Amino acid sequence: MQLKLWIRATRAPFFQAVIIPAFLGTAVAWYETGLFFIWYFLLAVIGVVCLNAGTNLANDYFDHKSRADDINKEPTRFSGGARVIQEGLISPAKIYQASLIFFCLVGLIGLYLTYTRGLVVLIIGIVGVLSGYFYTASPIKIGYRGWGELLVGLNCGPLVVLGAYYVQAQTLSVAALFVSVPVGLLITAVLYINQFPDYTPDKLSEKRTLIVKIGRKKALKGFYLLVIFAYLFIILGVIMRIIPWIGLVSLFTFPLAWKAIKTAHSNYTDTKGLIPAMSNTVATHLITGLLLSFGYIMAGMFI
């Protein structure tokens, strides 16, 4: 029972936000260099999962402190936090302590990978931990100032993809950076659309997300652009021969993304009606990232 409770508290089902880019970065490294070290791959995945867990727990703790989650009357499985604090299942103090434990685990893994693979890991790890903690923590509170969406896109796109690439190849790659953009845009779209149901509580608690700053109706255009530009980057990458042509298989998820766009367009003020759009956006990120990784693996094996 306790395990299930902590799985809920850390929002483990959404670890795909960091696992998918870690897979992708590893696949690109293998395609370009032929190198694959399973031990370093597993450590990288565990490291980014711990970072995501620590960030989610810290986010719930500080959103409780600001009352952003406490006053939310329409939480969903995609928005409004894990709700374990609000339901009295785990104390705020334990949530905060657990977040620090996960950040410490990230530090230990990062130090080992820095020692065995190189200094770039340390830089990426420091950026990840600091931005994860101060996403909602004072005095920076990035997510409360309208920069949270950009930060998540950078961290769960270029930062993780390049980090996973580096622990394999011990160098960085323009191709890895380029292909990190579509998954970064799509995970930003996931966070972005998930913030629509939180508009009222975020506004009341002075959490100035982009949705709060510009309003839900105008913010819809941002959602459309995030999704469409993700696919345009994939097409451009194939045209420029940065992404193998077989990577075009990832475009098969566009109907799912289009369905999310249409649902969001019709239900952007209706929490229940918006749930399918949030679900489809999560699925679009997951499947597109997997298909991109699959494309690099198939290209490395047969092309």
Buried (B, 14 or more C-beta within 10 A) or exposed (E): EEEEEBEBBBBBEBBBBBBBBBBBBBBBBBBBBEEBBEEBBEBBBBBBBBBBBBBBBBBBBBBBBBBBBBEBEBBBBBBBBBBBBBEEBBEBEBBBEBBEBBBEBBBEBBEBBBEBBBEBBBBBBEBBBBBBBBBBBEEBBBBBEBBBBEBBBBBBBBBBBBBBBBBBBBEEBEBBBBBBBBBBBBBBBBBBBBBBBBBBBBBBBEBBBBBBEBEBEEBBEBBBBBBBBBBBBBBBBBEEEBBBEBBBBBBEBBEBBBBBBEBBEEBBEEBEEBBBBBBBBBBBBBBBBBBBBBBBBBBBEEE
